[in-house]
């Protein structure tokens, strides 16, 4: 029984144990062992003492298990059936001090199961009422939970913490040039702690960069993978423009959540993919006798377990690329002059802004419809999710539209020249410069490793130019 339940229901573990001992004494039984899960709830069987009791039942160390009340032992019908079957199999009787149960007959077992089902129903019904209350609070623009970094909770409302807000703005600014790991490292070096007083990690930085609370919104159902957001009345810390630019930058760097961030020093991260499964390869280091060397791992194998592609050393990737360069250069045909049939950027920008405004008004109508019980929460979630996807697509397109009619572009001949000269300038470039060259030439390089471990030969099987 948990400590909270003891306070709420008014009887301690010691009092329960004493009542059980008195009951056993009244029946002429000897108490052989006491099983006490102090601080644990009976919502499941994942408790040390109940697991020990189950082992002792199977070892036939006692004849009768006495509990103060059924819901002190178990609250799930499935768990109750499991325990009753074990008791029956090993010849152990079950007695409740405050309830009359007889597990030796079919009717008795049915009755105890019925009581257990009613207890489970009541618990689940309470859980649903709490959930509905939280959802209603959300739709009314209220939040629940702890205040995020950058805010303080003052009488249930979010109030900007000026010192923390300055750090939040600094994090957003730093992410334009650095990765999350480096930002966390800088904060830790300066002795700055998180809201809970611990050191920063990538996860906390990601949480801040992706949390719409900093633009004056609150969100719900985050852990279920389809969060709902709503405008709140608390003061924003970041502008919407900067926040959505950051979301696009996160997507660009993550490259399907598999590749290394573009701020890393691995030249092929974000471009190199596994030729077997198609997932991105991410960079790393391995030690050898002389120090360490760079390698690339398939995220399909090492993060998702769906591939068996081996690790490929970076020098083998470089070698495979150089072997393919001449063939790639010969394979590139000079493009024909493109017909100018595109809509001008200024017109397209106005079209996108108009559609975004329509989505904003439509979302408000869905929220009002839910508040007036015209649609269910599930219908609200589905409709706002569709609008959110379209909104993200439009904002991504808006970011990609050139601000001027004429953008300087590299010519076909210049591109070929850069491709052919890559092997000659490679060894004189820094790792960051190497990465810039790879990303300026290729958007994808697919690679496999052939031969035995000694040969360790890599081959570029496919490519896509930038």
Residue pairs with C-beta under 8 A, 6 or more apart in sequence:
1 13
1 16
1 37
1 38
1 40
1 41
1 42
1 72
2 39
2 40
2 41
3 38
3 39
5 41
6 12
6 13
11 68
13 36
13 38
16 68
16 72
17 34
17 36
19 68
19 97
19 98
20 31
20 66
20 67
20 68
20 97
21 31
23 66
23 95
23 97
24 30
24 31
24 64
24 66
29 64
29 66
32 61
32 62
33 56
33 61
33 62
35 49
35 50
35 52
35 53
36 49
37 47
37 48
37 49
37 50
40 47
40 48
40 49
42 71
42 72
42 73
42 74
42 75
43 75
43 76
43 123
44 76
44 79
45 51
45 54
45 74
45 79
45 82
45 83
50 73
53 65
54 83
54 86
56 62
57 65
57 86
57 87
57 90
57 92
58 86
58 90
60 90
60 91
60 92
62 92
63 91
63 92
63 93
64 92
64 93
64 94
64 95
65 87
65 92
65 93
65 94
65 95
66 95
66 96
66 97
67 73
67 94
67 95
67 96
67 97
68 96
68 97
68 98
69 96
69 97
69 98
69 99
70 80
70 96
70 99
70 101
70 112
70 115
70 116
70 119
71 119
73 83
74 80
74 83
74 116
75 116
75 119
75 120
75 123
76 116
76 120
77 113
77 116
77 117
77 120
80 112
80 113
80 116
81 113
83 94
84 94
84 103
84 109
84 112
84 113
86 92
87 93
87 94
87 103
88 103
93 103
93 104
94 101
94 103
94 112
95 101
99 115
101 108
101 111
101 112
101 115
102 108
103 109
103 112
134 144
134 220
135 220
135 377
137 143
137 144
138 144
138 218
138 220
138 228
138 230
139 230
139 367
139 370
139 371
140 371
141 218
141 230
141 231
141 232
141 233
142 156
143 158
143 218
143 232
146 153
146 195
147 153
147 158
147 195
148 158
148 195
148 207
148 208
148 211
148 213
149 164
149 167
149 168
149 194
149 195
149 204
149 208
150 160
150 161
150 164
150 165
150 167
150 168
150 208
150 214
150 237
151 158
151 159
151 160
151 161
151 164
151 165
151 213
151 234
152 158
152 159
152 160
152 161
153 159
157 234
158 213
158 232
158 234
158 235
159 234
159 235
160 234
160 235
160 237
164 195
165 237
167 187
167 192
168 208
168 214
168 237
168 238
169 237
169 238
171 183
171 205
171 208
171 209
172 208
172 209
172 238
172 242
172 243
172 246
174 182
174 183
174 186
175 183
175 205
175 209
175 246
175 249
176 249
177 263
178 186
178 263
179 253
179 261
179 263
179 264
180 202
180 205
180 206
180 209
180 261
181 202
182 263
183 200
183 205
184 199
184 200
184 201
184 202
184 204
184 205
187 200
188 199
188 200
192 200
193 199
193 200
194 200
194 204
206 250
208 214
209 246
209 250
210 247
210 250
211 219
212 218
212 219
212 229
212 243
213 219
213 232
213 234
214 236
214 237
214 238
214 243
215 236
215 237
215 238
215 239
215 240
215 243
216 231
216 232
216 233
216 234
216 235
216 236
217 229
217 230
217 231
217 232
218 229
218 230
218 232
219 227
219 228
219 229
219 230
220 227
220 228
220 229
220 230
221 227
221 228
221 381
226 381
226 385
228 380
228 381
228 384
229 388
230 367
244 395
245 399
247 392
248 395
248 396
248 399
251 396
252 262
253 261
253 262
253 263
253 270
254 261
255 270
255 280
256 279
256 280
258 279
258 280
258 282
258 299
258 303
259 269
259 270
259 271
259 272
259 280
259 281
259 282
259 299
260 266
260 269
260 270
260 282
260 283
261 269
261 270
262 269
262 270
262 435
262 439
264 283
264 435
265 283
265 431
265 432
265 435
266 282
266 283
266 294
266 296
266 314
266 431
266 435
267 314
267 431
267 434
267 435
267 437
267 438
268 281
268 283
268 296
268 314
268 317
268 435
268 438
268 445
269 280
269 281
269 282
269 283
269 296
269 435
270 280
270 439
271 438
271 439
271 442
271 443
271 444
271 445
272 280
272 281
272 296
272 317
272 445
272 447
273 279
273 280
273 281
273 444
273 445
273 446
273 447
274 280
274 281
274 298
274 299
274 300
274 301
274 307
274 309
274 446
274 447
274 448
275 309
275 446
275 447
275 448
275 459
275 461
275 462
276 298
276 300
276 307
276 308
276 309
276 448
277 298
277 300
277 301
277 306
277 307
277 309
278 300
278 446
279 298
279 299
279 300
279 303
279 304
279 306
279 307
280 299
281 296
281 297
281 298
281 299
281 312
281 447
282 296
282 297
282 299
283 294
283 295
283 296
283 314
284 294
284 295
284 296
284 297
285 292
285 293
285 294
285 295
286 292
286 293
286 295
286 311
293 313
293 314
293 315
294 313
294 314
294 315
295 311
295 312
295 313
295 314
296 311
296 312
296 313
296 314
296 317
297 311
298 307
298 309
300 306
300 307
300 309
301 307
301 308
301 309
309 448
309 449
310 449
312 447
312 449
312 458
313 456
316 449
316 456
316 457
316 458
317 447
317 458
318 426
319 458
320 447
320 457
320 458
320 459
320 460
321 422
321 445
321 460
322 422
322 423
322 426
323 460
324 460
324 463
325 419
325 420
325 422
325 423
326 420
328 419
328 463
329 416
329 419
329 420
332 412
332 415
332 416
332 419
332 465
334 412
335 412
343 351
344 405
345 401
345 402
345 403
345 404
345 405
348 397
348 401
349 398
349 401
352 394
352 397
352 398
352 401
353 398
355 390
355 394
356 391
356 394
356 395
359 387
359 390
359 391
359 394
362 387
363 384
363 387
366 375
366 380
366 383
366 384
366 387
367 380
369 375
369 380
370 376
370 377
370 379
370 380
375 383
410 418
415 441
415 465
418 437
418 440
418 441
419 441
422 437
422 441
425 437
426 434
426 437
429 437
438 445
439 466
440 466
441 465
441 466
442 463
442 464
442 465
442 466
443 464
443 465
443 466
444 462
444 463
444 464
445 460
445 462
445 463
446 460
446 461
446 462
446 463
447 458
447 459
447 460
447 461
448 458
448 459
448 461
449 456
449 457
449 458
449 459
450 457
450 458
450 459
451 457
